[in-house]
Amino acid sequence: MKKEELLAKLKTIVKPYIQDEEAYTKLSEETDFINDLKINSANLVDVILDVEDEFDIRIENDDMEKMVSVKAAMAIVNEKLAAK
């Protein structure tokens, strides 16, 4: 999947959970879900579940712990898609 396409899908997925609209408009690979978008840990779990549904993948607990930024999420999604 192209980087831009994946970034666009992730942006759509996190939209309902963000607390910082300005940071959302500047979302990039360097965006941190917790520090930048102010997504709390409970909602971060929802984001991960939505990512699993959107891409039809299973994200293990080890990967969930790493999935705190857009860049990490993209890497994990690409890794899981490649393994399918």
GIDA-V355290 format. One record per residue. N is the residue number from 0. RES is the residue in three letters. PHI is phi in whole degrees, -180 to 180 (999 if undefined). Layout:
N:RES:PHI
N:RES:PHI
This chain:
0:MET:999
1:LYS:-66
2:LYS:-58
3:GLU:-65
4:GLU:-66
5:LEU:-65
6:LEU:-61
7:ALA:-64
8:LYS:-67
9:LEU:-63
10:LYS:-61
11:THR:-65
12:ILE:-65
13:VAL:-80
14:LYS:-48
15:PRO:-67
16:TYR:-106
17:ILE:-71
18:GLN:-117
19:ASP:-125
20:GLU:-61
21:GLU:-63
22:ALA:-64
23:TYR:-63
24:THR:-67
25:LYS:-103
26:LEU:-52
27:SER:-146
28:GLU:-60
29:GLU:-85
30:THR:-69
31:ASP:-99
32:PHE:-62
33:ILE:-84
34:ASN:-73
35:ASP:-90
36:LEU:-89
37:LYS:60
38:ILE:-82
39:ASN:-78
40:SER:-62
41:ALA:-65
42:ASN:-71
43:LEU:-64
44:VAL:-63
45:ASP:-62
46:VAL:-59
47:ILE:-63
48:LEU:-62
49:ASP:-66
50:VAL:-64
51:GLU:-58
52:ASP:-65
53:GLU:-61
54:PHE:-103
55:ASP:53
56:ILE:-129
57:ARG:-117
58:ILE:-105
59:GLU:-75
60:ASN:-56
61:ASP:-59
62:ASP:-72
63:MET:-59
64:GLU:-65
65:LYS:-85
66:MET:-85
67:VAL:-111
68:SER:-136
69:VAL:-62
70:LYS:-61
71:ALA:-64
72:ALA:-61
73:MET:-62
74:ALA:-63
75:ILE:-66
76:VAL:-61
77:ASN:-62
78:GLU:-62
79:LYS:-68
80:LEU:-67
81:ALA:-67
82:ALA:-81
83:LYS:-71
